[in-house]
Amino acid sequence: MLLSIAVALVALASSIYLGRPLRDPDGFLGPAYIRMPLLALVFFGVGIVVDAVRTSGWKHLSNGMREVVRNEWSLRRILCITAGMMSFYICYLSYRNLKSDLPTYREGVLYDHELSHTDLWFSGGINPAVFLHDLFGTGFMAEVLSVVYLAYLPLIPISLGAVLILSRNLAIGAWYATTLCLNWVLGTVS
């Protein structure tokens, strides 16, 4: 939570300094104040059903769900899971806003030439884009790799929800949420 608060304060300061509002760039699925609670409820529901099936089986699902909620879903666990999800979202939202602000701060400063030389150095003097296109082609395999690339963004919050909800060890969920938050922070810094 401290990491997400610090990053949010940096994003807010940048927003005020540049005179730009903070925005949710992925708002095509609806406003965050609706999307995030619905996503959390789906994760909570899935977690309860999975635990109920694991402990009571499909035949006694409704009784198993009541038992799971009564025995395993304490207020502390719910608050920890909510804190993990919120900290991730705050870091992600801050990252997206800061990433949009970076070109303004670095106007006219490009590292394309240096990055191109680094690519060539790592690949032994062969242009990696040409090599990969020659290796995989531009047809079917390019489409498969595109789907894999585009699946990254939805899989991150799904994996976070799965780790937070399905793990009974709250520390594991906290570490995973922190790791994902650091992913966005390091992406901004780099």
Buried (B, 14 or more C-beta within 10 A) or exposed (E): BEBBEEBBEBBEEBBEEEEEEBEBEBEEEEEBEEBBEEBBEEBBEBBBBBBBBEBBEEEBBEEBBBBBEEEBBEEEBEEBBBBBBBBBBBBBBBBBBBBBBEEEEEEEEEEEEEEEEEEEEEBEEEEBEEEBEEEEEEEEEEEEEEEEEEEEEEEBBBEBBBBBBBBEEBEEBBEBBBEBBEBBBEEBEE
